[in-house]
């Protein structure tokens, strides 16, 4: 496998993983991301919602906030 092929394959794996996570309910993502001593699940829910809203805005508007 060439370096370019490896990079292309890694990019596809990352894209697939992100799409899989984005398809999950916000609460499920928050529970999976939760670690003891870290942000609360409620905080993580809000963080995920904000990230998804920003991603939608970038996709629609073409610019990051």
MOKADA-V602389 format. One record per residue. N is the residue number from 1. RES is the residue in one letter. PSI is psi in whole degrees, 0 to 359 (999 if undefined). OMEGA is omega as a letter, one per 40 degrees, with the letter a starting at -180 (* if undefined). D_LAST is the distance of its C-alpha to the last C-alpha in Angstrom with 1 decimal. Layout:
n: [N | N]
res: [RES | RES]
psi: [PSI | PSI]
omega: [OMEGA | OMEGA]
d_last: [D_LAST | D_LAST]
//
This chain:
n: [1 | 2 | 3 | 4 | 5 | 6 | 7 | 8 | 9 | 10 | 11 | 12 | 13 | 14 | 15 | 16 | 17 | 18 | 19 | 20 | 21 | 22 | 23 | 24 | 25 | 26 | 27 | 28 | 29 | 30 | 31 | 32 | 33 | 34 | 35 | 36 | 37 | 38 | 39 | 40 | 41 | 42 | 43 | 44 | 45 | 46 | 47 | 48 | 49 | 50 | 51 | 52 | 53 | 54 | 55 | 56 | 57 | 58 | 59 | 60 | 61 | 62 | 63 | 64 | 65]
res: [X | X | X | X | X | X | X | X | X | X | X | X | X | X | X | X | X | X | X | X | X | X | X | X | X | X | X | X | X | X | X | X | X | X | X | X | X | X | X | X | X | X | X | X | X | X | X | X | X | X | X | X | X | X | X | X | X | X | X | X | X | X | X | X | X]
psi: [134 | 167 | 315 | 320 | 319 | 319 | 317 | 317 | 318 | 319 | 320 | 319 | 318 | 317 | 315 | 317 | 318 | 319 | 321 | 317 | 317 | 337 | 346 | 152 | 148 | 315 | 323 | 320 | 317 | 315 | 321 | 328 | 345 | 135 | 142 | 134 | 353 | 205 | 151 | 164 | 321 | 318 | 318 | 321 | 313 | 322 | 317 | 316 | 316 | 318 | 318 | 322 | 318 | 318 | 320 | 318 | 320 | 317 | 319 | 312 | 341 | 8 | 144 | 154 | 999]
omega: [i | i | i | i | i | i | i | i | i | i | i | i | i | i | i | a | i | i | i | i | a | a | a | i | a | a | i | i | i | i | i | a | a | i | i | i | i | i | i | i | i | i | i | i | a | i | i | i | a | i | a | i | i | i | i | a | i | a | a | a | i | a | i | i | *]
d_last: [38.5 | 36.9 | 33.8 | 31.9 | 33.1 | 32.1 | 28.6 | 28.4 | 29.9 | 27.6 | 24.5 | 26.1 | 26.9 | 23.3 | 22.1 | 24.8 | 24.2 | 20.5 | 21.7 | 24.4 | 22.2 | 19.8 | 23.0 | 24.1 | 23.8 | 21.2 | 24.1 | 25.8 | 22.9 | 22.8 | 26.6 | 26.6 | 24.0 | 25.9 | 28.1 | 30.6 | 29.6 | 25.8 | 23.3 | 25.1 | 24.7 | 23.2 | 20.5 | 19.9 | 19.8 | 17.0 | 15.1 | 15.8 | 14.9 | 11.4 | 11.0 | 12.6 | 10.6 | 7.3 | 9.7 | 11.2 | 8.3 | 7.9 | 11.6 | 12.2 | 10.0 | 10.0 | 6.6 | 3.8 | 0.0]
//
